[in-house]
Amino acid sequence: MTVGSTTVATTEANGAAQNADEEGPTLLGLGAEGWVYVGLTIFLLLAVFVAKAPKRIADALDGRIAETRRQLDEAKAIRAEAEALLAEAKKRDAASAGDAQAIVAHAEQEAQALLAKAQSDAAELVARRGQMAEDKIAAAERAALAEVRAKAADAATKAAASIIADTHGAGADAALVDKAIAGLSRLN
């Protein structure tokens, strides 16, 4: 089994030689990876102490925070203003609804008053027209009665004249005239 131990040894030796080749060249005892760490450390130290990057980063963050707070305060103010406008709009809506109800109620009252006035005016007009008709009828009755009386008087006068003309002569007229003259002397 010596052959197997030699093989194992050779494999280990080849593996160690391969690891040495992978590390590559070194400078001051540091390989490429070590120099990357050194460079990164130097960069960070320069950024911290020379460029004062944390202060700038903090200032930038503080500026962003202040801007965000300002925007939030502005948004709160806008929201408060919107809520106030909404409350005012609701109040106006309620007031206008109340006004509308008052206007409708007032209009209904006016309509009822106008209807009552129209009914009373119509009743008064009917009464006046009825009175006018009755007055016209009474006037027509009086005119007809006067006309009938006038015709009756005319007919009676004609009938009396006809009767007197038939029954009385000139001699009867002389006796009547004498009698009327004798009645006049008694009155004095």
Rosetta constraint file for C-alpha pairs under 8 A:
AtomPair CA 1 CA 5 HARMONIC 6.63 0.50
AtomPair CA 2 CA 6 HARMONIC 6.16 0.50
AtomPair CA 3 CA 7 HARMONIC 6.26 0.50
AtomPair CA 4 CA 8 HARMONIC 6.26 0.50
AtomPair CA 5 CA 9 HARMONIC 6.12 0.50
AtomPair CA 6 CA 10 HARMONIC 6.04 0.50
AtomPair CA 7 CA 11 HARMONIC 6.19 0.50
AtomPair CA 8 CA 12 HARMONIC 6.29 0.50
AtomPair CA 9 CA 13 HARMONIC 6.11 0.50
AtomPair CA 10 CA 14 HARMONIC 6.04 0.50
AtomPair CA 11 CA 15 HARMONIC 6.13 0.50
AtomPair CA 12 CA 16 HARMONIC 6.26 0.50
AtomPair CA 13 CA 17 HARMONIC 6.26 0.50
AtomPair CA 14 CA 18 HARMONIC 6.12 0.50
AtomPair CA 15 CA 19 HARMONIC 6.33 0.50
AtomPair CA 16 CA 20 HARMONIC 6.42 0.50
AtomPair CA 17 CA 21 HARMONIC 6.46 0.50
AtomPair CA 18 CA 22 HARMONIC 6.41 0.50
AtomPair CA 19 CA 23 HARMONIC 6.57 0.50
AtomPair CA 20 CA 24 HARMONIC 7.12 0.50
AtomPair CA 23 CA 31 HARMONIC 6.73 0.50
AtomPair CA 23 CA 32 HARMONIC 7.93 0.50
AtomPair CA 24 CA 31 HARMONIC 6.92 0.50
AtomPair CA 24 CA 32 HARMONIC 7.60 0.50
AtomPair CA 25 CA 31 HARMONIC 6.34 0.50
AtomPair CA 25 CA 32 HARMONIC 7.64 0.50
AtomPair CA 26 CA 30 HARMONIC 5.15 0.50
AtomPair CA 26 CA 31 HARMONIC 4.43 0.50
AtomPair CA 26 CA 32 HARMONIC 7.02 0.50
AtomPair CA 27 CA 31 HARMONIC 6.52 0.50
AtomPair CA 30 CA 34 HARMONIC 5.32 0.50
AtomPair CA 30 CA 35 HARMONIC 6.43 0.50
AtomPair CA 31 CA 35 HARMONIC 6.41 0.50
AtomPair CA 32 CA 36 HARMONIC 6.36 0.50
AtomPair CA 33 CA 37 HARMONIC 6.49 0.50
AtomPair CA 34 CA 38 HARMONIC 6.28 0.50
AtomPair CA 35 CA 39 HARMONIC 6.02 0.50
AtomPair CA 36 CA 40 HARMONIC 6.08 0.50
AtomPair CA 37 CA 41 HARMONIC 6.09 0.50
AtomPair CA 38 CA 42 HARMONIC 6.17 0.50
AtomPair CA 39 CA 43 HARMONIC 6.10 0.50
AtomPair CA 40 CA 44 HARMONIC 6.14 0.50
AtomPair CA 41 CA 45 HARMONIC 6.11 0.50
AtomPair CA 42 CA 46 HARMONIC 6.08 0.50
AtomPair CA 43 CA 47 HARMONIC 6.01 0.50
AtomPair CA 44 CA 48 HARMONIC 6.02 0.50
AtomPair CA 45 CA 49 HARMONIC 5.94 0.50
AtomPair CA 45 CA 50 HARMONIC 7.74 0.50
AtomPair CA 46 CA 50 HARMONIC 5.04 0.50
AtomPair CA 46 CA 51 HARMONIC 6.48 0.50
AtomPair CA 47 CA 51 HARMONIC 4.85 0.50
AtomPair CA 47 CA 52 HARMONIC 6.03 0.50
AtomPair CA 47 CA 53 HARMONIC 5.52 0.50
AtomPair CA 48 CA 52 HARMONIC 5.01 0.50
AtomPair CA 48 CA 53 HARMONIC 5.62 0.50
AtomPair CA 48 CA 54 HARMONIC 6.43 0.50
AtomPair CA 49 CA 53 HARMONIC 7.99 0.50
AtomPair CA 52 CA 56 HARMONIC 6.49 0.50
AtomPair CA 53 CA 57 HARMONIC 5.87 0.50
AtomPair CA 54 CA 58 HARMONIC 5.85 0.50
AtomPair CA 55 CA 59 HARMONIC 5.90 0.50
AtomPair CA 56 CA 60 HARMONIC 5.95 0.50
AtomPair CA 57 CA 61 HARMONIC 6.06 0.50
AtomPair CA 58 CA 62 HARMONIC 5.90 0.50
AtomPair CA 59 CA 63 HARMONIC 5.99 0.50
AtomPair CA 60 CA 64 HARMONIC 6.21 0.50
AtomPair CA 61 CA 65 HARMONIC 6.04 0.50
AtomPair CA 62 CA 66 HARMONIC 6.00 0.50
AtomPair CA 63 CA 67 HARMONIC 6.06 0.50
AtomPair CA 64 CA 68 HARMONIC 5.99 0.50
AtomPair CA 65 CA 69 HARMONIC 6.06 0.50
AtomPair CA 66 CA 70 HARMONIC 6.05 0.50
AtomPair CA 67 CA 71 HARMONIC 6.14 0.50
AtomPair CA 68 CA 72 HARMONIC 6.07 0.50
AtomPair CA 69 CA 73 HARMONIC 6.01 0.50
AtomPair CA 70 CA 74 HARMONIC 6.04 0.50
AtomPair CA 71 CA 75 HARMONIC 5.97 0.50
AtomPair CA 72 CA 76 HARMONIC 6.09 0.50
AtomPair CA 73 CA 77 HARMONIC 6.11 0.50
AtomPair CA 74 CA 78 HARMONIC 6.07 0.50
AtomPair CA 75 CA 79 HARMONIC 5.99 0.50
AtomPair CA 76 CA 80 HARMONIC 6.03 0.50
AtomPair CA 77 CA 81 HARMONIC 6.08 0.50
AtomPair CA 78 CA 82 HARMONIC 6.01 0.50
AtomPair CA 79 CA 83 HARMONIC 6.05 0.50
AtomPair CA 80 CA 84 HARMONIC 6.10 0.50
AtomPair CA 81 CA 85 HARMONIC 6.10 0.50
AtomPair CA 82 CA 86 HARMONIC 5.99 0.50
AtomPair CA 83 CA 87 HARMONIC 6.05 0.50
AtomPair CA 84 CA 88 HARMONIC 6.09 0.50
AtomPair CA 85 CA 89 HARMONIC 5.97 0.50
AtomPair CA 86 CA 90 HARMONIC 6.06 0.50
AtomPair CA 87 CA 91 HARMONIC 6.07 0.50
AtomPair CA 88 CA 92 HARMONIC 6.04 0.50
AtomPair CA 89 CA 93 HARMONIC 5.95 0.50
AtomPair CA 90 CA 94 HARMONIC 6.06 0.50
AtomPair CA 91 CA 95 HARMONIC 6.00 0.50
AtomPair CA 92 CA 96 HARMONIC 5.85 0.50
AtomPair CA 93 CA 97 HARMONIC 5.99 0.50
AtomPair CA 94 CA 98 HARMONIC 6.13 0.50
AtomPair CA 95 CA 99 HARMONIC 5.95 0.50
AtomPair CA 96 CA 100 HARMONIC 5.82 0.50
AtomPair CA 97 CA 101 HARMONIC 6.16 0.50
AtomPair CA 98 CA 102 HARMONIC 6.09 0.50
AtomPair CA 99 CA 103 HARMONIC 5.96 0.50
AtomPair CA 100 CA 104 HARMONIC 6.06 0.50
AtomPair CA 101 CA 105 HARMONIC 6.02 0.50
AtomPair CA 102 CA 106 HARMONIC 5.97 0.50
AtomPair CA 103 CA 107 HARMONIC 5.96 0.50
AtomPair CA 104 CA 108 HARMONIC 6.08 0.50
AtomPair CA 105 CA 109 HARMONIC 6.21 0.50
AtomPair CA 106 CA 110 HARMONIC 6.12 0.50
AtomPair CA 107 CA 111 HARMONIC 5.98 0.50
AtomPair CA 108 CA 112 HARMONIC 6.10 0.50
AtomPair CA 109 CA 113 HARMONIC 6.06 0.50
AtomPair CA 110 CA 114 HARMONIC 5.97 0.50
AtomPair CA 111 CA 115 HARMONIC 5.97 0.50
AtomPair CA 112 CA 116 HARMONIC 6.06 0.50
AtomPair CA 113 CA 117 HARMONIC 6.05 0.50
AtomPair CA 114 CA 118 HARMONIC 5.91 0.50
AtomPair CA 115 CA 119 HARMONIC 6.09 0.50
AtomPair CA 116 CA 120 HARMONIC 6.14 0.50
AtomPair CA 117 CA 121 HARMONIC 5.89 0.50
AtomPair CA 118 CA 122 HARMONIC 5.91 0.50
AtomPair CA 119 CA 123 HARMONIC 6.08 0.50
AtomPair CA 120 CA 124 HARMONIC 5.99 0.50
AtomPair CA 121 CA 125 HARMONIC 5.91 0.50
AtomPair CA 122 CA 126 HARMONIC 6.03 0.50
AtomPair CA 123 CA 127 HARMONIC 6.09 0.50
AtomPair CA 124 CA 128 HARMONIC 6.02 0.50
AtomPair CA 125 CA 129 HARMONIC 5.93 0.50
AtomPair CA 126 CA 130 HARMONIC 5.87 0.50
AtomPair CA 127 CA 131 HARMONIC 6.05 0.50
AtomPair CA 128 CA 132 HARMONIC 6.01 0.50
AtomPair CA 129 CA 133 HARMONIC 6.05 0.50
AtomPair CA 130 CA 134 HARMONIC 6.11 0.50
AtomPair CA 131 CA 135 HARMONIC 5.97 0.50
AtomPair CA 132 CA 136 HARMONIC 6.07 0.50
AtomPair CA 133 CA 137 HARMONIC 6.06 0.50
AtomPair CA 134 CA 138 HARMONIC 6.00 0.50
AtomPair CA 135 CA 139 HARMONIC 5.99 0.50
AtomPair CA 136 CA 140 HARMONIC 5.97 0.50
AtomPair CA 137 CA 141 HARMONIC 5.98 0.50
AtomPair CA 138 CA 142 HARMONIC 6.07 0.50
AtomPair CA 139 CA 143 HARMONIC 6.02 0.50
AtomPair CA 140 CA 144 HARMONIC 5.92 0.50
AtomPair CA 141 CA 145 HARMONIC 5.89 0.50
AtomPair CA 142 CA 146 HARMONIC 5.92 0.50
AtomPair CA 143 CA 147 HARMONIC 6.00 0.50
AtomPair CA 144 CA 148 HARMONIC 6.00 0.50
AtomPair CA 145 CA 149 HARMONIC 5.98 0.50
AtomPair CA 146 CA 150 HARMONIC 5.91 0.50
AtomPair CA 147 CA 151 HARMONIC 6.06 0.50
AtomPair CA 148 CA 152 HARMONIC 5.87 0.50
AtomPair CA 149 CA 153 HARMONIC 5.80 0.50
AtomPair CA 150 CA 154 HARMONIC 5.94 0.50
AtomPair CA 151 CA 155 HARMONIC 5.88 0.50
AtomPair CA 152 CA 156 HARMONIC 5.86 0.50
AtomPair CA 153 CA 157 HARMONIC 5.89 0.50
AtomPair CA 154 CA 158 HARMONIC 6.11 0.50
AtomPair CA 155 CA 159 HARMONIC 5.95 0.50
AtomPair CA 156 CA 160 HARMONIC 5.83 0.50
AtomPair CA 157 CA 161 HARMONIC 5.91 0.50
AtomPair CA 158 CA 162 HARMONIC 5.95 0.50
AtomPair CA 159 CA 163 HARMONIC 6.04 0.50
AtomPair CA 160 CA 164 HARMONIC 5.86 0.50
AtomPair CA 161 CA 165 HARMONIC 5.83 0.50
AtomPair CA 162 CA 166 HARMONIC 6.10 0.50
AtomPair CA 163 CA 167 HARMONIC 6.02 0.50
AtomPair CA 164 CA 168 HARMONIC 5.35 0.50
AtomPair CA 165 CA 169 HARMONIC 7.01 0.50
AtomPair CA 168 CA 172 HARMONIC 5.63 0.50
AtomPair CA 168 CA 173 HARMONIC 6.87 0.50
AtomPair CA 169 CA 173 HARMONIC 6.36 0.50
AtomPair CA 170 CA 174 HARMONIC 6.38 0.50
AtomPair CA 171 CA 175 HARMONIC 6.56 0.50
AtomPair CA 172 CA 176 HARMONIC 6.34 0.50
AtomPair CA 173 CA 177 HARMONIC 6.17 0.50
AtomPair CA 174 CA 178 HARMONIC 6.18 0.50
AtomPair CA 175 CA 179 HARMONIC 6.15 0.50
AtomPair CA 176 CA 180 HARMONIC 6.13 0.50
AtomPair CA 177 CA 181 HARMONIC 6.18 0.50
AtomPair CA 178 CA 182 HARMONIC 6.15 0.50
AtomPair CA 179 CA 183 HARMONIC 6.26 0.50
AtomPair CA 180 CA 184 HARMONIC 6.43 0.50
AtomPair CA 181 CA 185 HARMONIC 6.70 0.50
AtomPair CA 182 CA 186 HARMONIC 6.93 0.50
AtomPair CA 183 CA 187 HARMONIC 6.90 0.50
AtomPair CA 184 CA 188 HARMONIC 7.10 0.50
